[in-house]
Each structure stands twice: as C-alpha cells, then as structure tokens.
Amino acid sequence: MKRIVWLALIGLLAVIATGAQLDRASRRQLALASLVPPVFRSFAQERLTIATVRSAAPEAALADARTLVSRSPLPAEHLTLLAIASERNGDRQGSALLVQRAAQRGWRDPIAQQAMFDIALAAGDEAEAARRLAALFGVQEDQAPLRDMTARLVATPEGRQALAATMAAGGN
C-alpha cells in the first residue's frame, strides 16, 4: 500500500513538473503553447491569447483575453490584449478605458503608449505626448512609426519644446 501511494505521489509530481516545464518552454517555443494543459497555462496562455486575438472570432478572442487577465492581471500587455479583443467586439468605450489603464501600468507596452501618444497629441497636450514618445524610444529601435510620431510632435514649436524638455530632463 505504501508503495502504491509513493508511486502515485511521484507520478503526480512528474505531471506537475512536466506541465510547468512545458509552460515555461512555451515562452521561447511558441508551438508548445497549445500542448500545455489549461491548468498549467501562464506563459502559454499569453501566447495563445495573442494568436486568438489576431485571428480567431471576436467572441473567442474576448474570452481568452479575459482568462489571461484573470490569471495574470498585472502586466500592462495583458490589458492591451483585452482592449484589442474588446474593440473587436464593438466595445469602443471599454477598450479605450482598458488602453488608458494599460498605459498607466506599463511604460514598456508599445501599443498602449502609441494610443496614448495619439490621444495626448489630439488633445493638445504636447508634454504628455513627448513623455509617451520618450517611453517608446526607450523600448524600441528606430522604426518607421517612431519617425512618423516624432515628425508629428515636432511639427509645432510647442511640440519641439516639449520633446526637448522631456529628453533633457533625464531620469527614467
């Protein structure tokens, strides 16, 4: 009897370790994400949600994004995925609020920062737009969207001054 219990515990530990290792490996090898059992999904859930939000039906994308946020609510990127899924489902107001929350939580989320840059620039808040642009410079290489965004900001004297003040301020 003791031997059966011992073997069952070893088997259970092996299943848990395998599930956790598959989930961890799915960060680097995207094909493994679908093999991870749902109960072990953390990194794999993010990968699957990204794929679902890009290509699946809006209802499935929203369900996956909600699952992701409920399992891991802190990363700003997860809120951004939920915002995209909400937008695809026609909830424009809800998605706008989610993008704003994502932008407040994480300065490294490029989608949220680009959206907040556009909102700030449209509202005439060049200082905020400059901060959002500086955050994007910090996380991305020199890419075409950054060039376009910079050109839009420095098109006015106020924008040039705000960008110069932000870049000269130092800090994080």
C-alpha positions as a printed Julia matrix, in Angstrom:
172×3 Matrix{Float64}:
   0.0    0.0     0.0
   2.79   2.42    0.92
   4.49   1.67   -2.35
   1.34   2.47   -4.35
   0.89   5.79   -2.53
   4.58   6.58   -3.05
   4.39   5.8    -6.78
   1.19   7.85   -7.11
   2.87  10.84   -5.45
   5.91  10.5    -7.7
   3.62  10.27  -10.74
   1.67  13.36   -9.63
   4.91  15.27   -9.1
   6.08  14.24  -12.58
   2.85  15.5   -14.15
   3.11  18.83  -12.32
   6.77  19.26  -13.24
   6.09  18.4   -16.88
   3.21  20.86  -17.09
   5.25  23.64  -15.5
   8.24  22.96  -17.76
   6.07  22.9   -20.89
   4.54  26.21  -19.85
   7.94  27.76  -19.24
   9.3   26.43  -22.54
   6.34  27.92  -24.42
   7.85  31.39  -23.84
  10.57  30.61  -26.36
   8.96  27.89  -28.47
   5.52  29.07  -29.5
   4.47  25.7   -30.89
   4.5   24.24  -27.37
   1.81  26.62  -26.09
  -1.05  24.52  -27.41
   0.38  21.41  -25.71
   0.26  22.91  -22.22
  -2.74  21.66  -20.22
  -5.08  24.56  -19.31
  -4.45  24.24  -15.58
  -0.71  24.9   -16.07
  -1.01  27.78  -18.54
   0.68  31.01  -17.62
   3.21  31.87  -20.31
   1.32  29.62  -22.72
  -1.94  31.46  -22.03
  -0.36  34.71  -23.15
   0.91  33.14  -26.38
  -2.43  31.52  -27.11
  -4.29  34.76  -26.38
  -2.05  36.71  -28.75
  -2.82  34.2   -31.5
  -6.54  34.21  -30.7
  -6.8   38.0   -30.63
  -5.07  38.2   -34.01
  -7.07  35.62  -35.9
  -9.98  33.98  -34.06
 -13.58  35.06  -33.81
 -14.08  38.19  -31.66
 -16.03  36.28  -29.0
 -13.28  33.66  -28.62
 -10.63  36.39  -28.51
 -12.5   38.22  -25.76
 -12.94  35.04  -23.72
  -9.24  34.18  -23.99
  -8.19  37.74  -23.12
 -10.45  37.74  -20.06
  -8.95  34.42  -18.97
  -5.46  35.85  -19.38
  -6.23  38.97  -17.35
  -7.95  36.95  -14.63
  -4.9   34.68  -14.32
  -2.32  37.43  -14.54
  -3.85  40.89  -14.06
  -0.72  42.98  -13.53
   1.12  43.12  -16.88
   0.03  46.06  -19.0
   0.36  43.94  -22.13
  -2.46  41.69  -20.91
  -4.77  44.67  -20.51
  -3.8   45.79  -24.0
  -4.78  42.39  -25.4
  -8.1   42.65  -23.57
  -8.58  46.15  -25.03
  -7.94  44.87  -28.55
 -10.37  41.99  -28.04
 -12.97  44.4   -26.63
 -12.53  46.69  -29.62
 -13.02  43.75  -31.98
 -16.28  43.0   -30.13
 -17.51  46.54  -30.66
 -16.94  47.88  -27.14
 -15.11  51.06  -28.13
 -15.57  52.86  -24.79
 -14.46  49.85  -22.74
 -11.42  49.31  -24.94
 -10.41  52.97  -24.6
 -10.53  52.71  -20.81
  -8.51  49.49  -20.88
  -5.82  51.08  -23.07
  -5.58  54.01  -20.67
  -5.18  51.64  -17.72
  -2.55  49.67  -19.61
  -0.64  52.86  -20.42
  -0.69  53.88  -16.76
   0.55  50.48  -15.61
   3.37  49.89  -18.01
   5.56  52.29  -19.91
   7.02  49.39  -21.91
   3.8   48.45  -23.67
   4.2   49.95  -27.16
   0.57  49.59  -28.25
  -0.76  51.44  -25.22
   1.92  54.12  -25.48
   1.17  54.73  -29.17
  -2.53  55.06  -28.41
  -1.88  57.46  -25.53
   0.52  59.47  -27.72
  -2.25  59.91  -30.3
  -4.77  60.87  -27.62
  -2.41  63.38  -25.98
  -1.41  64.94  -29.29
  -5.04  65.24  -30.4
  -5.88  66.89  -27.06
  -3.06  69.4   -27.49
  -1.02  68.04  -24.57
   2.41  68.08  -26.17
   4.21  67.42  -22.86
   2.3   64.17  -22.33
   2.79  63.19  -25.97
   6.53  63.82  -25.56
   6.64  61.57  -22.46
   4.86  58.79  -24.34
   7.22  59.18  -27.28
  10.24  59.07  -24.97
   8.88  55.85  -23.46
   8.62  54.37  -26.95
  12.18  55.44  -27.76
  13.28  53.56  -24.66
  11.75  50.25  -25.7
  12.02  50.2   -29.49
  14.62  50.54  -32.13
  14.38  53.39  -34.6
  11.37  52.25  -36.58
   9.07  53.96  -39.05
   6.2   54.58  -36.56
   8.6   56.39  -34.25
   9.84  58.58  -37.06
   6.27  59.45  -38.04
   5.28  60.13  -34.44
   8.34  62.3   -33.88
   7.62  64.26  -37.05
   4.05  64.86  -35.91
   5.19  66.06  -32.49
   7.94  68.39  -33.69
   5.7   69.91  -36.37
   4.76  72.65  -33.91
   7.02  74.85  -31.77
   5.22  73.65  -28.62
   5.88  70.04  -29.59
   9.56  70.7   -30.23
   9.89  72.44  -26.87
   8.06  69.64  -25.05
  10.2   66.95  -26.65
  13.4   68.84  -25.88
  12.36  69.33  -22.25
  11.45  65.65  -21.89
  14.68  64.38  -23.44
  16.82  66.8   -21.41
  15.05  66.02  -18.11
  16.91  62.74  -17.55
  15.73  60.06  -15.16
  13.66  57.12  -16.24
